[in-house]
């Protein structure tokens, strides 16, 4: 299977690929993780799928979407700032053109494994966000994620650290934290290995 990594803005993404992203998100977040999210017709979307959003996603040679990220500028409305500010404790949500929020990271369940339990698609998506950051002068990504993903990032050597009050909160059954992912040499080395 050939994997193609694509990038598109909300306003320009081909409809079939956008629906593929929403279908994958439904399968991962609603069906597999059983998050209490609004969905319709087996598609998951929210108010942050808007003109500010960009998507980095993986398609196979049959044009199925097998992995995705959503990227939002922190200079506008985004999930950490609006939905999860309590995770920051006394810290303010970032508002910086060089800091971008990553959200809705999803990879299909049947992706083949490479190393350290990371699939080829997962590693290609991390590589893509690294090079996107370099190209667009992004110095840091922030994300609200699970403690399981935090452990996974550390295992594959993606640099990350908790920001905010350092406390773990529960979102449904998911233990969640806010992470900063700086764009640095450690990130570059992690995707090169």
GIJOUR-V805542 format. One record per residue. SS is DSSP state (h for helix, s for strand, l for the rest). Layout:
# GIJOUR-V805542
ss->[SS | SS]
This chain:
# GIJOUR-V805542
ss->[l | l | s | s | s | s | s | s | s | l | l | l | l | l | h | h | h | h | h | h | h | h | h | h | h | h | h | h | h | h | h | h | l | l | l | l | l | l | s | s | l | l | s | s | l | l | l | l | l | l | l | l | l | s | s | s | s | s | s | s | l | l | l | l | s | s | s | s | s | s | s | s | s | l | l | l | l | l | h | h | h | h | l | l | h | h | h | h | l | l | l | l | l | l | l | l | l | l | s | s | s | s | s | s | s | s | s | l | l | l | l | l | s | s | s | l | l | s | s | h | h | h | h | h | h | h | h | h | h | h | h | h | h | h | h | l | l | l | l | s | s | s | s | s | s | s | h | h | h | h | h | h | h | h | h | l | l | l | l | l | s | s | l | l | l | l | l | l | s | s | s | l | l | s | s | s | s | s | s | s | s | s | l | l | h | h | h | h | h | h | h | h | l]
